[in-house]
Amino acid sequence: MALLTTKGIKIFKTCNLYLCFLMLGMSVAIPGPTLLDLQNLVGTDMQHIAFIYTARSAGYLFGSLSGGVLFDMVARKQVILTLANFVASLTMLGIPWSRSIGALTALMTVNGATLGFLDTGGNVCCLNLWGKDSGPFYQALHFTFGMGALIAPLVAAPFVGNFDTSDFSFENSSIVAANTTLQPGFRNYLNDSLIENFEIPPITYAYSAIGIFSLFVTALFLIICIIAPLETQGPQSEESQVRERKLSFILLIVFLNIILVFVETGTEVGYAQMLTTYVVKGPLKLSPTTGSYMTSGFWAAFSVSRFLSVFIAIKFSNLQMIVFDIIVTSIGALVLLTLGGSQVWAIWLATILLGVGIASFFPAAVGWVEKYMTVTNKMASSFCVGAAFGEMIIPFIISTYIDTVPGVLLYTVVASCVLSAAVVFIMWLILRKKEDKYVKDEGTANAAYDANVNA
């Protein structure tokens, strides 16, 4: 009976983590399709609203680093997860009520810190729960993140405003009785009128839905805190004899891989966050609702590809998957660059291709490196830091210039493909004559680790 109870608690904790990462994906993705609404609420321009991405990414980075340290020090990890979920829910509920860029930036920073904290803590807890058997559970954890990112634009779509970018007009029957054109000099007037005449802007409902869901997850974590606050350790992986590598070789490969995850993760987040803004402000002048659906299309392709990559990895090596990813993303970038400014279907096609190509890149890149050297905690942290800086810098660059040069999104995607291909080629030249790190039982431990690599 005790064993059954222990197993039941592990399953309960795992399901909580899945719900937490579902919320995490929604929270990360929701600012993209609602960016123009947030810009309008605080009465600022695109260059200034771009700071919310930098602030949230900086908070995310801080939360990831501090979370890794704190989770190693504290035994009652469920208590920490409960508190982090609660703070995340409060920030999500508060974001649409911000009426100044300072308040919005502050909330985004705190929100980013809690999300980074939950990201690190959720990964650690899942691996600790299942140990060497964590492969399918760990992959499913990151699949739920993709599902959350897919759901968020669908949640936002009914509540975003309609913007006429020629004069930045704002139009929504639930906010104004008739079409209202916002001339540049009246931007602050509209911001004030929204506060004065309409207490609840429509996007409040989208953010509130995610915040309330986060409170529900908090309640589930609180239940676990009461019945089983301590972690259950899973079976540990078997040790294998590995080859010694020179420090210079390790540093070079780690550095190149950091560049890879920086570029790919930054492009992933930057494209998803700024796609709606591009289709509204770009040559096609589409509606924010259409942009939200396109963003959902990206995350749908991303989620399906991430799910299928778990099974594809059984038959194909990490390098083969990386080459496939680069080919697919390059085709998407070419379609986007040549036809994205004139054809709606081209944006849809490119978006799907980019979602498919980017989804498995991070785990494949880390798994490729792991084949030749043991990935330590410090290495894994450096990859996460590289990804976090990519999520912070690349979206900021895009958002800074997209108001005046909408095509910056297309150029960034193309540059990402070129740089990624160049780095992968350099790494291939270095690694092609290197032996597998395992002296004996070659491939066994490597396959076990590949199943647990961070997605």
N, C-alpha and C positions, 0 to 999 in steps of 0.2 A: 504493500500500500504506500509505503514511504517512497519507493522508487517511482510509482505512478504519480504521486504528488509532485516529486521533483521534476519529472518530465513535463507534467502539466504546467508547472511554474515556468519552466524554460520556454515552452511554447507560448505561454501568455506574455512573457517578456519579449520574445521575438516578434509576436504580433504587434505589441506596443511599438517596437522599433520600426516596424513596417509603416504603421500609421504615422509615426513621427517623421519618417522620411517622405511620406506622401505629403505631409504638411510642409516639410522643408522644400520639396520641389515646387509646390504652389507658391510659397513665400518668395523663392528666388525668381520665379518667372512672372509674377503678377505686375511688377513695375513696368515691364516692357509695353504691353498693350494699353496701360493706363498713364503712360508718361505725359502725353499731351494734356490729359485732364489734371494731373498733378501740377504741371506747368501753369495751367490756367488758374488753378485754385490759389497758388501762392503768388501769382502775378509777376512772373519773371520770364526771361528769354531762355532759349535752348542752351546757350553756353553756361548759364548759371544753374539750370536744372540738372546739367550733367554732373554737378558736384555730388548729387545724391548717390550716383553709382560709385564714385571714388570713395565717398564716406562709408557706404555699406561694405565695399570690398575691403577697406582698411579695417573696419570692425570685424569682418569675417576672418581676415588674417589674424587679427589679435585673438579672436575667440578660438580659432583652430590651435594656435600655439599655446595659449594659456590652458585650454581644455586638455591638451595632451599632457601637460605637466600636472594639472590638478587631478586628472583621472588616475595617474600613477600614484598619487599620494593618498587619495580618499578611498576607503573601502565601500562606503555606501553610495555607490554610483547612481542608483535609482533616485536618490534624494536630489542629487545635482541635476539629473535629467528632468525631474519634476519642476524644479525651480527655473531651469532654462526654458522649458516649454511655456511656463506661466508668463515669464517676461516677454517671450516671443509673441504670445497672444496679445499682451497689452500693447506692444508696439504696433502690431498689425491693426488693432482696433483704433489706435490713435493716429496713424498716418493720414487717412483722408480728412481728418479734422485740422490738419496743419494749415495755417494761413500765412506763413512766412517761410522763406527758403531756409532760414536758420533753424526753425523748429522742425521742418521736414528733414533736414540734414541730420539733426541730432537724433531723431527717431530712427532714421535709416541706419545710422552708425550703431546704435544699441541693438537694433534688429539684426544687423549683420553680425555683431559679436555673438549674439545668442544662437544664430543659425550656424556659425562656424563652430561654436562650442558643441552644439548638438551633432554636427557632422562628425567631428572627431570622436566625441563620446559614443555615438551610435555605432561607429565602426569598431571601436575597441570593445564595446559590450557584446556585439554580435560575435566577434572572433573569440572572446573569452567564454561565451556561452557554449559554443559548439566545437571549439578547438580544431582538431584535424578534420572534423566532419563539417566544417563551416562553409565549404564550397558553395553548395546550392543555396544555403540560407543567406550567404553574403552577397551572391549575385542577385538574389531576389530583393535584398535590401536596396540595392542601387537601381533595380528595375522600378521599385515603387517611387523612387525619386523622379525618374523619368515620367512616370504616370502623373505625378503631382504637377510637374512642369507642363504636361499636356493638358491637364484639367484647368489650370489657372486662366489661360486666355479664353476658354469657353465660359468660365465663370464671369470674366470681365466683359465679354462681348455685348451682353444686353444693356450694360450700364455705361459704356463709354460714349462721349459726345461725338458729334459730327463736325469736323473742322474744315472750313474752306481756306486752304493755305494761301490763296492769292491775297487775302486780307486778314487771315487768321480769324475767321468768323467761327462762332460756336453755336451749334444748333442741336437742340434735343427737346422733344415735346414734354419730357418730364421735368425740364428745368425752366424753359421759357415758353410763353404762350405763343409766340410767333418767332420767325427767323430774326436773329439779331446779328448784325455785322459789327465785328469788333475792329475798329480802326486802331492803328498803333497807339494813338494818344489816349484811347479809352480802355486799354487793357486793365489798368488798375480799377477803373470804374466797374467793369464787369466783375472783377474779383470781389469788390466791396458789395455789389448788388447780390451776388450769390450768398454772401454771408448774411446780408440784411433781410432778403426776401425769401430765401430758400435755405432752411436750416440743415437739410440733409442732401448733399450732392449725390448724384446717382452712384458714383464709384464707391461710396461709403458701404453700400450693400455688398459689393464684391469683396472688399477688404474685411468687412465684418463677418462674412461667411467663413473666410479662412481663419480669422481670429477666434471665432466660436468653435470651429473644428479643433483648433489648437488647445482651447480650454478643455474640450472633451478628451483629447490625448493626455492633457495634464491630469485630469481626473483618473484616467486609467493608470498612469504612472504613480499617482498617489496611492491607489489601491495596492500596487506592488510594493510601495514603500512600507505599507502596513503589514503585509503578509510575508514578504521576502525581500528585505532591503539589501541583502548581501548578494554578491555575484556567485553563480555556480560555474565552476571551471570545467571546461570541456576537456576531452582527451587531447594530449599534446602530440604534435607531429613527431614522427621518428627522425632521428638525426642521421645525416648522411655525410660521408667524407667528401670534402670539396677541395678544389685546387686553390693554392695561394695565388693572388694576383698582385702585381706591382701597384703601388699607390698612385703613380702617375697615370696608369691605365684606368684605374677606378675613377680618379678625378676627372679625366677627360670624358669618359663615357657618361658619368653622372651629369657633367656640365652640358653635354650635347642633349641628353635626355630632358634636362630642365628646360632647354630652349624649345624642344618639341612640345612639351606639355604647356609651356607658357603660350606658345603660338596657337596651338589647337584649342585649348580650353578658353583662352581669351577670345578667339574667333567664334567659338560655340556660343558663349554668353553674349558677346557683342552683337552677333547677328540676330540672335533670338530677342534681345532687348531692343534693338534699333530697327527691326524689320517693319514694325507698324509705323514708326516715324518716317521711314524711307518711302513706303508706299503712299503715305499721305502727302509728304512734302516733295517727293520725286516727280518725274515727268508724267506719270499716269494719274496722279491726284486721286487716289482711291480713298475710300472711307476708312476710319479707324476700325470699324467693325470687320471689314474685309481684312485689314491688317491683323486683327486678333485671330481670325480664322486661319490666316497664313501661318501665324506663329504657332497655332495649335497643330497645323500640318507638319511644321518642323519638328515639334516635340513628339508627335505621333510617329513619324518616321524614325526619330531618335530612339523612342521607347521600343518599337518593334525590332529595330536593328540591334539594340542592346540585348533584347531577349533572345533573338536568334543567334547572336554571336556566342552565347554560352554553348550552344550545340555545334556551331561551325568550328569553334576552337578545338573540338575533339578531332577533327579531320585535317585541319590546316594549322601551320605553325604561326607564331606571332608575327614573324616577318612577312609571311604571305598575306596575313590580314592587314598589316600596315600598308603594304603595296596596294592592295585592293582599296583600302580607305583613301589613299592618296589619288588613285585613278578616279574613283567616284566623285570625290570632292573637287577634283580638277575639272571634270566634265560639268559639274554643277556651277563652278566658278566661270567657266567659259560661256555657258548658257546665260548666266546672270549678266556677264559683262557685255555680251553681244546683243542680247535681246531683252534684257531685264528693263531697259528704259522705254520699251515700246510695246511689249506684249505681256498681258497679265498671265497667260498660261506659262510663259517662260519663267516668271518669278515663282509660280507654283512648282514647276518642275525642278528648278534650281534649289528651291527650299527643301523639297523632298530628298533630292540627291545629297545635299549638304547634311541633312539630318541622318541619313543612312551612313554616310562616310565618316562623320565625326564620332558617332556613338561608341564604337569599339576601339578608338584610337588610343585613349589613355591607358586602359588595361593592357592592350597589346604592346604598347611601348614599354611599360614597366615590366611586363612578362618577358619581353625580348632581352632586356638588360639582365633580368634575373637568371636567364639561362647561362650567363657567363660569369656572374658574380653573385655573392650573397647580398641581398638587399637588406641593409640594416635599418634600424629605426631612424637613424640620422639621415640616411639616403631617402627613405620614404618621406620624412619630414621635408627634405629639400624639394622633392617632387611636388608635394602639396603647396609649399611656399611659392614655387615657380608657377603652379596653376593659379594660385590666389593672386599673384601679381599680374598674371595674364588677364584674369577676370577684372582686375582693377584698371589696368592701363589701357588695354585695347578698346573696351567699351567707352572709356573716357575720351580717347582720341576720336572715335567715330562720332560720339555725341557732340563733341566740341565743334566739329566742322560740318555736320550733316544739315544744319540749318541753312548754310550758305552753299555748301557743295554736297548735295544728297548722294552723289556718286561715290563719296568716300567709303560707303559701305561696300560697294562692289570692288573698289580698288583694294580694300583691306582683305577681302576674301581671296582675291587673286594672289596678292602678296603672301598671304598665309600658305597657300598651296605651293608656291614656288619655294619659299623658305623651308617648309616642311620636307619637300622632296630633296632639297639640297642637303639638309641635315641628315636625313635617313641614308642618303647615298654615302655621305662621309662616314657615318657609323658602320655601314655595310662594308666599306673598304677596310675599316679597322678590325671588324669582328669576323670577317669571312674566313680567316685562317686560324682563328682562335678555337680551341677545343671547348666542349661543354665543361662547365665547372665541376661536374660530378666525376670523381675518379672511378667509382663503381656504382652499380645499380642505376646506370645512366638513364635519365628521363623519368624515373619513378617519383623522386622528390620534386623534380621540376614540374611535373604535371600536377602534383598536389598543391604546389604553391600557386600555379597559374589559376587554379580554381578559386584561390583566396585573394588574388591581387586586387588592389583598390581600383574601383571603376570610376 
